[in-house]
Amino acid sequence: MGLSRLKRWTLMVPLVLAVACAPAEKSEPPKMTEAQLPTEISGWTAAGEPEHHDTETIYDYIDGHAEVYVAYGLRRSVSQRYAAPGGAEIVVDLFELASPADAYGVFSHDRSGEPATVGNGGVYRSGWLSFWQAQWAGSVYWNGAGEPDREAILAIGLEAASSLPAGGETPDLVRRLPAEGLDPQSVCFLRSPQILNAHVVVGPDNPFGLGPGVEAVVGRYEIDGEPAHLVVVRYPDERAAEGVEAGLRSPAVELAPMTVGRRGWLVAATVGEVPETSGSALLEAALGGEG
């Protein structure tokens, strides 16, 4: 259902969203932008006032999954419920992350489903739409019994995306993953060891030294008929990359089977039972060019 088929709205629900709120010695009021969602869309009416959450209260709102958003530098979120006759609900959640790269990261953490043209990229699976745009990650989902109204979910998602700032590009580190043999839906941008281990278990603790200021990407491959993952990490400087490379190569550290390579500030590793020749070729392709 395109926006041209949606009903006109005379009233709008203002959702005040902060786009900059960095603490400093001389604090200044955060710069604000106002996003607006309609009070009515295709027979669905906004139910109640929007809910706002920050890095503390988000755990009360999202049971068991708040850690994902916090791992990508959550600043705040806003949620609006829509109701239709019969008791069904559609819920819109908008999450402001630390950067457009982090918004892409949240989206890429789970993109199983069919592509949806919403925001900078979206995915629809039964009753749930996820998308990203600028520093925002969006979620629109069916909350009730019965068959999800796919057209209404997508229409509300389009309207939610149109309320957000434009912009945001896929992190350039993603291009480090060679296309041949790659499962595109498996690609995930991340900064957290917990997120990495959700995609491929590399070992205990944090062997890749992930955290704020470090960027990583992981993708799943089929190499010589065997499944494997490629991890590429960019560090703030070459010294940090050297230290991580040394740790990954150390026999004293018990890690998943992997082949490791480094170039400048970049460290890459194939994870899995991959022949060394094939693993080295994939690393060479990933580490080529400017670091």
Secondary structure, 3 states (H helix, E strand, C coil): CCHHHCCCCCCEEEEEEEEECCCCCCCCCCEEEEEEEECEECCEEEEEEEEEECCCCHHHHCCCCHHHHHHCCCCEEEEEEEECCCCCEEEEEEEECCCHHHHHHHHHCCCCCEEECCCCEEEEECCEEEEEECCEEEEEEEECCCCCCHHHHHHHHHHHHHCCCCCCCCCHHHHHCCCCCECHHHCEEECCHHHHHHHCCCCCCCCCCCCCCCEEEEEEEEECCEEEEEEEEECCCHHHHHHHHHHHHCCCCCCCCEEEEEECCEEEEEECCCCHHHHHHHHHHHHCCCC
